[in-house]
């Protein structure tokens, strides 16, 4: 894989207009090489439009795009030779088998693509079902076959539009493990999704988009780091609540307390107060903010400012 470029996708002020409507609005995006990257936002936020722009499937109104170090659209052929993609639900010839569908796809690529069919089927867990007609495949199997088709070109970059839509929990877990395996091979995987929990479990970094604009981007750890509070559970939470009232303690659903804590010294003071009162402390840990909570905080601020 090419390691000379730290970012596999770079955009500058990327904009797409449909008449008076702005679908993608001045997007500056940096996607690190060798990562799983989530492009996250509600339905209608402009996610699919941006993907179509990256792939050259729709024109750019203004701004610049670089894929794998190649400027678009002038370097489109060189860049897309190492890109695999699923835009919306993958489509196949339903009366052909999975393997036959891949043979048709390989015929449109370089000769080496035919030699990758078996390994691609194995990579996505479809070897045993490869000779069944696609009409008998579940949605999850069709999604995996779509990834296998994308792998025929041995891509450095995979771009997948809402790949976990319609999957049951087992299918989502399989897909997540497959994505992480592809990243472990040195590839970059870009997932467009509105499934916050799954993006948090799958991706290394994300960009959150709303109304066509990227409102925040960064690593999952940066965006979901520890909050300025600790979670506390004791042998007597009623008494603990009274003892920590001066710290602003509040009860939380399912038992226990959330207590504001600006730094480690405050946390130590909370623990000391509980222990000196003779309470057994079962839990005292920094609260981690979920991606869902961070997303709601950001979109709530945007709505308030509108």
C-alpha positions as CSV (number, residue, x, y, z in Angstrom):
1,X,0.0,0.0,0.0
2,X,1.1,3.6,-0.7
3,X,2.3,5.2,2.5
4,X,3.6,8.5,1.0
5,X,0.4,10.3,1.6
6,X,-0.9,10.7,5.2
7,X,-4.4,11.4,4.0
8,X,-6.2,9.2,1.4
9,X,-8.9,11.8,0.9
10,X,-8.5,15.6,1.1
11,X,-11.2,18.1,0.2
12,X,-11.0,21.9,0.3
13,X,-14.2,24.0,0.4
14,X,-16.0,21.2,-1.5
15,X,-19.5,22.4,-2.5
16,X,-22.4,20.9,-4.5
17,X,-25.5,22.8,-5.5
18,X,-28.7,21.6,-7.0
19,X,-30.3,24.8,-8.2
20,X,-30.8,26.9,-5.1
21,X,-30.3,24.0,-2.7
22,X,-26.8,23.5,-1.3
23,X,-26.3,19.7,-0.6
24,X,-22.6,19.8,0.3
25,X,-21.5,23.1,1.8
26,X,-17.8,24.1,1.9
27,X,-16.5,20.7,3.2
28,X,-12.9,20.5,4.3
29,X,-12.2,16.8,5.0
30,X,-9.0,14.9,5.9
31,X,-9.2,11.1,6.0
32,X,-6.1,9.4,7.5
33,X,-4.5,6.5,5.7
34,X,-4.9,3.0,7.2
35,X,-8.0,3.9,9.3
36,X,-11.7,3.2,9.6
37,X,-13.3,6.6,9.1
38,X,-17.0,7.4,9.8
39,X,-18.8,10.0,7.8
40,X,-21.7,10.5,10.2
41,X,-25.0,12.4,10.0
42,X,-28.7,12.1,9.8
43,X,-30.5,11.0,6.6
44,X,-30.6,13.9,4.1
45,X,-27.4,15.5,5.5
46,X,-25.5,15.2,2.2
47,X,-23.5,12.0,2.9
48,X,-24.3,10.2,-0.3
49,X,-23.8,13.3,-2.4
50,X,-20.3,13.8,-1.0
51,X,-19.5,10.1,-1.8
52,X,-20.7,10.5,-5.3
53,X,-18.5,13.6,-5.7
54,X,-15.5,11.8,-4.4
55,X,-16.0,9.0,-6.9
56,X,-16.7,11.4,-9.8
57,X,-20.3,10.2,-10.2
58,X,-21.6,13.8,-9.9
59,X,-19.9,17.0,-10.7
60,X,-18.3,19.4,-8.2
61,X,-19.9,22.9,-8.1
62,X,-16.7,24.4,-6.5
63,X,-13.8,23.3,-4.3
64,X,-11.0,20.7,-4.7
65,X,-10.7,17.0,-4.2
66,X,-7.6,14.8,-3.9
67,X,-7.9,10.9,-3.7
68,X,-4.8,8.9,-2.9
69,X,-2.6,11.9,-3.8
70,X,-4.3,12.4,-7.2
71,X,-6.2,15.6,-7.9
72,X,-9.7,15.1,-9.2
73,X,-11.0,15.0,-11.9
74,X,-7.7,15.1,-13.8
75,X,-6.3,12.1,-11.9
76,X,-9.6,10.2,-11.7
77,X,-8.4,7.1,-13.6
78,X,-5.2,6.7,-11.6
79,X,-7.0,7.3,-8.3
80,X,-10.1,5.1,-8.8
81,X,-8.0,2.2,-10.0
82,X,-7.2,1.7,-6.3
83,X,-10.6,2.5,-4.9
84,X,-13.5,0.1,-4.2
85,X,-16.9,1.5,-3.4
86,X,-20.6,0.6,-2.6
87,X,-22.9,3.5,-3.2
88,X,-26.3,2.8,-1.7
89,X,-27.5,-0.9,-1.8
90,X,-25.2,-3.0,-4.1
91,X,-27.0,-4.4,-7.1
92,X,-26.4,-7.8,-8.7
93,X,-27.9,-10.2,-11.3
94,X,-30.2,-12.2,-9.0
95,X,-30.4,-15.3,-11.2
96,X,-26.7,-15.7,-11.3
97,X,-24.6,-17.0,-8.4
98,X,-22.4,-14.9,-6.2
99,X,-19.3,-16.2,-8.0
100,X,-20.7,-15.6,-11.4
101,X,-21.5,-12.0,-10.5
102,X,-17.9,-11.5,-9.4
103,X,-16.7,-13.0,-12.7
104,X,-18.7,-10.4,-14.6
105,X,-17.3,-7.6,-12.4
106,X,-13.7,-9.0,-12.8
107,X,-14.1,-9.0,-16.6
108,X,-14.3,-5.2,-16.5
109,X,-11.0,-4.9,-14.6
110,X,-7.4,-5.9,-15.0
111,X,-6.7,-9.6,-15.7
112,X,-5.4,-10.0,-12.1
113,X,-9.0,-9.4,-10.8
114,X,-10.0,-12.9,-11.8
115,X,-7.3,-14.4,-9.5
116,X,-8.7,-12.4,-6.6
117,X,-12.3,-13.9,-6.7
118,X,-11.7,-16.8,-4.4
119,X,-9.7,-14.8,-1.8
120,X,-12.4,-12.0,-1.9
121,X,-15.2,-14.5,-1.2
122,X,-13.2,-16.0,1.6
123,X,-12.4,-12.5,3.0
124,X,-16.1,-11.7,3.3
125,X,-17.2,-15.2,4.6
126,X,-19.1,-16.2,1.5
127,X,-17.0,-19.2,0.2
128,X,-19.6,-21.8,1.2
129,X,-22.5,-19.8,-0.4
130,X,-20.6,-18.5,-3.5
131,X,-22.3,-21.0,-5.9
132,X,-25.9,-20.2,-4.8
133,X,-28.0,-17.7,-6.7
134,X,-28.0,-14.2,-5.3
135,X,-31.8,-14.2,-5.2
136,X,-31.4,-16.5,-2.2
137,X,-29.0,-14.2,-0.4
138,X,-30.0,-12.2,2.7
139,X,-29.4,-8.4,2.7
140,X,-26.3,-9.0,4.8
141,X,-25.0,-11.5,2.3
142,X,-25.6,-9.1,-0.6
143,X,-23.7,-6.4,1.4
144,X,-20.8,-8.7,1.9
145,X,-20.8,-9.7,-1.8
146,X,-20.7,-6.0,-2.6
147,X,-17.5,-5.7,-0.5
148,X,-16.1,-8.8,-2.2
149,X,-16.7,-7.1,-5.6
150,X,-15.0,-3.9,-4.3
151,X,-12.0,-6.0,-3.3
152,X,-11.4,-7.4,-6.8
153,X,-9.2,-4.3,-7.6
154,X,-7.1,-4.8,-4.4
155,X,-8.1,-1.3,-3.3
156,X,-6.2,0.9,-0.9
157,X,-9.4,2.8,-0.2
158,X,-12.9,1.4,0.4
159,X,-15.9,3.8,0.4
160,X,-19.1,2.2,1.7
161,X,-22.4,4.1,1.8
162,X,-24.6,3.0,4.7
163,X,-23.3,-0.6,4.6
164,X,-25.0,-1.7,7.8
165,X,-28.5,-0.6,6.9
166,X,-31.1,-3.3,7.4
167,X,-28.7,-5.8,9.0
168,X,-29.7,-7.7,12.2
169,X,-27.4,-7.5,15.2
170,X,-25.5,-10.6,14.2
171,X,-25.0,-9.2,10.7
172,X,-23.7,-5.9,12.0
173,X,-21.2,-7.7,14.3
174,X,-19.9,-9.7,11.3
175,X,-19.6,-6.6,9.2
176,X,-17.8,-4.7,12.0
177,X,-15.2,-7.5,12.3
178,X,-14.8,-7.6,8.6
179,X,-14.2,-3.9,8.4
180,X,-11.6,-4.0,11.2
181,X,-9.9,-6.9,9.4
182,X,-9.6,-4.8,6.2
183,X,-8.0,-2.0,8.1
184,X,-5.6,-4.4,9.8
185,X,-4.5,-5.3,6.2
186,X,-3.4,-1.6,5.7
187,X,-6.5,-0.4,3.8
188,X,-8.6,2.6,4.6
189,X,-12.3,2.1,5.0
190,X,-14.7,5.1,4.8
191,X,-18.2,4.3,6.2
192,X,-21.1,6.7,5.6
193,X,-23.7,6.0,8.3
194,X,-26.3,7.4,10.6
195,X,-25.8,4.5,13.1
196,X,-23.9,6.3,15.8
197,X,-23.3,3.3,18.1
198,X,-21.9,1.1,15.4
199,X,-19.7,3.9,14.0
200,X,-18.3,4.4,17.5
201,X,-17.5,0.7,17.8
202,X,-16.0,0.4,14.3
203,X,-14.2,3.6,13.4
204,X,-11.0,5.2,14.5
205,X,-12.0,8.7,13.4
206,X,-15.1,10.5,12.3
207,X,-16.6,13.6,10.7
208,X,-20.0,14.7,11.8
209,X,-22.0,16.4,9.0
210,X,-25.3,18.3,9.3
211,X,-27.1,20.1,6.5
212,X,-24.2,19.6,4.2
213,X,-21.5,21.0,6.5
214,X,-18.9,19.2,8.5
215,X,-19.4,20.5,12.0
216,X,-16.6,18.5,13.7
217,X,-14.0,15.9,12.8
218,X,-11.4,14.1,14.7
219,X,-10.5,10.8,16.4
220,X,-13.1,8.8,18.3
221,X,-11.0,9.3,21.5
222,X,-10.9,13.0,21.0
223,X,-14.6,13.3,20.5
224,X,-15.8,10.8,23.1
225,X,-13.2,11.5,25.8
226,X,-13.8,11.6,29.5
227,X,-16.4,14.1,30.7
228,X,-15.9,16.5,33.6
229,X,-17.7,14.2,36.0
230,X,-17.3,10.8,37.7
231,X,-19.7,8.0,38.2
232,X,-20.1,6.8,41.8
233,X,-21.8,3.7,43.3
234,X,-21.7,2.8,47.0
235,X,-23.3,0.5,49.5
236,X,-25.8,3.3,50.4
237,X,-26.4,5.7,47.5
238,X,-29.1,7.6,49.4
239,X,-26.5,8.5,52.1
240,X,-23.9,9.1,49.5
241,X,-26.2,11.5,47.6
242,X,-26.7,13.5,50.8
243,X,-22.9,13.5,51.6
244,X,-22.0,14.7,48.1
245,X,-24.8,17.3,47.7
246,X,-22.2,20.1,48.0
247,X,-20.4,18.6,44.9
248,X,-23.6,18.8,42.8
249,X,-24.2,15.0,42.9
250,X,-27.2,13.8,40.9
251,X,-28.9,10.4,40.7
252,X,-28.7,8.5,37.4
253,X,-31.0,5.9,35.9
254,X,-30.1,2.3,37.0
255,X,-28.6,3.4,40.3
256,X,-25.5,5.3,41.3
257,X,-24.6,9.0,41.1
258,X,-23.0,11.4,38.6
259,X,-20.8,14.0,40.4
260,X,-19.0,16.9,38.7
261,X,-15.3,16.6,39.0
262,X,-12.9,19.1,37.4
263,X,-9.7,17.2,38.1
264,X,-8.1,14.2,39.9
265,X,-7.9,16.2,43.2
266,X,-11.7,16.7,43.2
267,X,-12.2,13.0,42.5
268,X,-9.8,12.1,45.4
269,X,-11.8,14.4,47.7
270,X,-15.0,12.7,46.8
271,X,-13.6,9.3,47.5
272,X,-12.1,10.5,50.8
273,X,-15.4,11.9,52.0
274,X,-17.2,8.7,51.2
275,X,-14.6,6.5,52.9
276,X,-14.4,8.7,56.0
277,X,-18.2,8.4,56.3
278,X,-17.8,4.6,56.4
279,X,-19.4,3.9,53.0
280,X,-18.2,1.0,50.8
281,X,-17.2,2.6,47.4
282,X,-18.0,0.1,44.6
283,X,-17.5,2.5,41.7
284,X,-15.6,5.7,41.2
285,X,-14.6,6.3,37.6
286,X,-14.5,9.1,35.0
287,X,-17.6,9.2,32.9
288,X,-17.0,8.6,29.2
289,X,-19.1,10.5,26.8
290,X,-20.7,8.3,24.1
291,X,-20.6,9.4,20.5
292,X,-24.4,9.6,20.6
293,X,-24.3,12.1,23.5
294,X,-21.6,14.2,21.7
295,X,-23.6,14.1,18.5
296,X,-26.8,15.3,20.3
297,X,-24.8,18.0,22.1
298,X,-23.4,19.3,18.8
299,X,-26.7,19.2,16.8
300,X,-28.6,20.8,19.8
301,X,-26.1,23.7,19.7
302,X,-26.7,24.1,15.9
303,X,-30.4,24.1,16.3
304,X,-30.2,26.7,19.1
305,X,-28.0,28.9,16.9
306,X,-30.3,28.6,13.9
